[in-house]
Amino acid sequence: MRKPRKLPGEVIAEEYVLEYGADRLEMHVGAVQPGERALIVDDLIATGGTLCAAIKLLERAGAEVVECACVIELPELKGRGKLDGKALYILVESR
């Protein structure tokens, strides 16, 4: 998965809202097959927009997102609450 216009070939996309606007994630068509299990790894969860978009994109392609993992969480922005109960592993929590 990448930001817009970074991947060659045919892609599917999911748009999401940020605190300061909107953005989009793209993934190659056929990158995952229906029924495959996926783990999403990102550097940061703040508002949850990027992770939610990644989850939606993978599920739309037929994958089962089993867990998310981030290096840092900014809990005051309540992004975890937007993940609809998906498991989330955090390495470092901001205080």
Backbone bond lengths (Angstrom), bond angles and torsions (degrees), N, CA, C in turn:
res aa  C-N    CA-C-N  psi(-1)  N-CA   C-N-CA  omega(-1)  CA-C   N-CA-C  phi
1 M - - - 1.426 - - 1.513 108.87 -
2 R 1.320 113.69 140.09 1.467 119.04 -178.99 1.515 109.93 -145.46
3 K 1.305 114.91 169.36 1.458 121.75 172.56 1.531 108.16 -69.04
4 P 1.323 118.44 166.36 1.471 121.44 -175.16 1.526 114.45 -56.52
5 R 1.325 114.35 143.19 1.468 124.55 173.13 1.525 114.50 64.50
6 K 1.328 117.56 23.96 1.470 121.12 177.42 1.527 111.88 -101.70
7 L 1.342 117.21 -20.88 1.460 121.43 -176.67 1.526 110.95 -101.54
8 P 1.316 117.97 136.93 1.459 120.05 174.71 1.532 110.25 -79.57
9 G 1.302 116.85 160.00 1.459 120.95 174.89 1.512 113.21 81.53
10 E 1.328 114.73 -168.68 1.457 121.54 -176.39 1.524 111.04 -78.16
11 V 1.330 116.25 133.13 1.458 121.65 -178.38 1.522 110.70 -130.14
12 I 1.337 115.20 159.64 1.457 121.61 166.11 1.519 105.82 -112.41
13 A 1.331 117.04 155.00 1.461 120.02 -172.52 1.524 111.46 -136.09
14 E 1.321 114.26 158.40 1.468 122.34 175.06 1.525 107.20 -139.05
15 E 1.321 115.59 123.61 1.463 120.36 177.93 1.521 109.58 -90.33
16 Y 1.333 116.16 151.12 1.453 120.98 179.00 1.519 110.05 -148.46
17 V 1.323 115.72 159.15 1.458 122.46 -177.02 1.516 109.64 -97.85
18 L 1.318 114.95 136.58 1.460 122.94 175.72 1.524 109.07 -108.17
19 E 1.312 116.93 171.61 1.473 120.24 175.91 1.530 110.67 -58.54
20 Y 1.312 116.68 -31.98 1.456 122.11 -171.24 1.532 113.47 -116.65
21 G 1.331 118.63 18.26 1.462 120.61 179.68 1.510 111.48 152.29
22 A 1.323 115.42 -142.78 1.461 121.04 -179.93 1.524 108.91 -136.67
23 D 1.333 115.42 159.70 1.456 121.16 177.75 1.517 108.11 -149.14
24 R 1.301 116.37 -174.56 1.452 121.23 -176.03 1.527 109.81 -150.27
25 L 1.331 116.39 143.01 1.462 122.44 171.66 1.513 108.29 -109.50
26 E 1.315 116.27 145.39 1.463 121.22 177.00 1.523 109.68 -127.14
27 M 1.332 114.84 151.58 1.462 121.82 179.69 1.524 107.35 -143.00
28 H 1.323 116.71 143.29 1.463 120.02 176.68 1.528 111.26 -59.19
29 V 1.317 115.79 138.79 1.461 120.64 171.45 1.527 107.08 -62.78
30 G 1.313 117.45 130.22 1.463 120.97 179.79 1.517 114.20 85.76
31 A 1.340 118.28 5.05 1.470 120.54 179.74 1.521 111.47 -64.67
32 V 1.320 116.45 -32.23 1.459 121.73 174.86 1.521 108.23 -129.24
33 Q 1.309 115.32 152.78 1.459 121.20 179.34 1.526 109.08 -106.84
34 P 1.334 116.78 150.22 1.465 119.17 176.94 1.532 110.75 -53.18
35 G 1.329 115.10 135.12 1.462 120.86 179.43 1.517 114.80 91.77
36 E 1.336 117.84 -14.32 1.468 119.16 178.18 1.524 110.03 -69.61
37 R 1.332 115.48 151.24 1.461 121.73 178.01 1.523 108.35 -98.25
38 A 1.341 115.95 142.26 1.462 119.86 -175.46 1.524 111.22 -131.81
39 L 1.311 115.34 145.96 1.454 124.57 171.94 1.521 106.19 -117.02
40 I 1.316 117.54 128.11 1.464 121.48 177.98 1.520 107.78 -100.44
41 V 1.334 116.68 127.20 1.455 122.32 178.90 1.529 107.78 -120.78
42 D 1.333 115.88 128.24 1.463 121.13 179.37 1.523 108.20 -138.15
43 D 1.308 116.44 164.88 1.461 119.17 -178.92 1.521 112.31 -77.82
44 L 1.338 117.84 -34.35 1.450 120.70 -170.37 1.513 111.07 -146.57
45 I 1.329 117.59 140.15 1.451 121.31 166.05 1.524 107.12 -117.03
46 A 1.327 114.62 121.13 1.457 121.09 177.14 1.533 107.65 -115.67
47 T 1.320 116.90 -86.76 1.467 120.36 179.79 1.519 112.63 -84.38
48 G 1.329 117.23 -13.35 1.464 121.33 179.17 1.512 114.85 90.57
49 G 1.319 118.30 -2.01 1.462 121.75 -176.73 1.520 114.38 -59.38
50 T 1.308 116.63 -47.31 1.469 120.18 -178.35 1.524 111.29 -66.01
51 L 1.336 117.25 -45.39 1.463 119.55 179.74 1.524 111.61 -64.04
52 C 1.330 117.12 -41.13 1.474 119.76 178.50 1.516 111.13 -62.17
53 A 1.326 116.93 -41.29 1.465 120.58 178.32 1.522 110.72 -64.28
54 A 1.333 117.30 -41.12 1.465 121.33 178.59 1.525 110.79 -63.15
55 I 1.338 116.39 -43.31 1.465 120.75 178.35 1.529 110.40 -60.57
56 K 1.326 116.21 -48.20 1.469 120.56 -179.21 1.527 111.59 -60.92
57 L 1.322 116.35 -41.91 1.461 121.01 -179.10 1.526 111.18 -64.03
58 L 1.323 117.24 -46.69 1.460 120.94 179.43 1.529 111.78 -65.63
59 E 1.323 116.91 -42.62 1.471 119.91 179.43 1.522 111.40 -66.89
60 R 1.325 116.72 -35.93 1.466 119.84 176.03 1.527 111.46 -62.75
61 A 1.332 115.88 -31.30 1.472 120.89 178.09 1.529 111.40 -82.16
62 G 1.340 117.41 -3.59 1.459 120.71 176.44 1.509 115.63 99.24
63 A 1.330 117.36 2.38 1.463 120.47 179.74 1.524 110.47 -82.41
64 E 1.325 115.64 158.12 1.464 122.52 174.96 1.525 107.45 -105.18
65 V 1.318 117.30 113.01 1.467 121.31 177.56 1.527 107.30 -80.75
66 V 1.326 116.31 115.14 1.464 120.36 -175.20 1.526 113.12 -95.82
67 E 1.328 117.40 -24.28 1.456 120.25 -179.41 1.516 109.61 -166.57
68 C 1.326 114.60 156.49 1.459 122.06 172.48 1.519 107.48 -121.09
69 A 1.318 116.33 149.92 1.461 121.44 178.41 1.519 108.80 -139.89
70 C 1.329 115.79 135.61 1.460 121.17 178.12 1.522 108.65 -134.84
71 V 1.319 115.20 152.49 1.456 119.61 177.74 1.525 109.56 -72.89
72 I 1.337 116.90 -45.39 1.465 121.63 -174.88 1.521 110.38 -128.49
73 E 1.340 116.02 140.91 1.459 121.68 172.58 1.529 108.59 -119.07
74 L 1.336 115.54 136.59 1.453 121.74 170.99 1.527 106.69 -105.18
75 P 1.342 117.80 86.10 1.459 121.66 -170.08 1.527 114.49 -61.58
76 E 1.330 117.44 -26.97 1.457 119.56 -179.48 1.531 113.19 -65.03
77 L 1.331 117.21 -16.37 1.469 120.99 178.63 1.530 112.42 -92.71
78 K 1.318 117.33 -3.37 1.464 124.72 170.10 1.534 115.27 58.46
79 G 1.322 117.07 33.15 1.461 120.86 178.36 1.513 113.67 -66.07
80 R 1.307 117.23 -33.09 1.473 122.19 -179.87 1.529 111.11 -56.54
81 G 1.313 116.66 -37.50 1.455 121.63 -178.32 1.518 114.33 -65.68
82 K 1.311 117.09 -16.96 1.468 121.12 -179.75 1.524 113.17 -89.48
83 L 1.318 117.77 -1.05 1.465 121.10 -174.55 1.529 113.40 -88.54
84 D 1.309 118.17 8.12 1.469 123.21 177.14 1.530 112.89 50.66
85 G 1.332 115.92 42.39 1.454 119.77 175.14 1.518 115.93 81.70
86 K 1.325 118.68 2.57 1.471 120.09 176.41 1.522 108.95 -62.37
87 A 1.312 116.48 140.63 1.462 121.04 177.24 1.521 109.70 -62.59
88 L 1.335 116.11 137.51 1.454 121.88 -178.96 1.525 108.95 -133.71
89 Y 1.331 117.22 121.52 1.459 123.07 177.51 1.528 107.67 -104.07
90 I 1.318 116.54 130.46 1.464 122.46 179.94 1.521 109.39 -120.49
91 L 1.325 116.28 132.82 1.470 121.03 177.22 1.529 111.24 -82.30
92 V 1.348 116.88 -44.03 1.469 121.38 -177.40 1.525 108.39 -134.85
93 E 1.344 116.62 129.74 1.454 120.67 176.70 1.534 108.86 -105.31
94 S 1.328 116.29 129.19 1.444 121.18 176.86 1.530 109.67 -70.59
95 R 1.318 117.42 140.38 1.483 120.32 179.62 1.488 110.80 -123.66
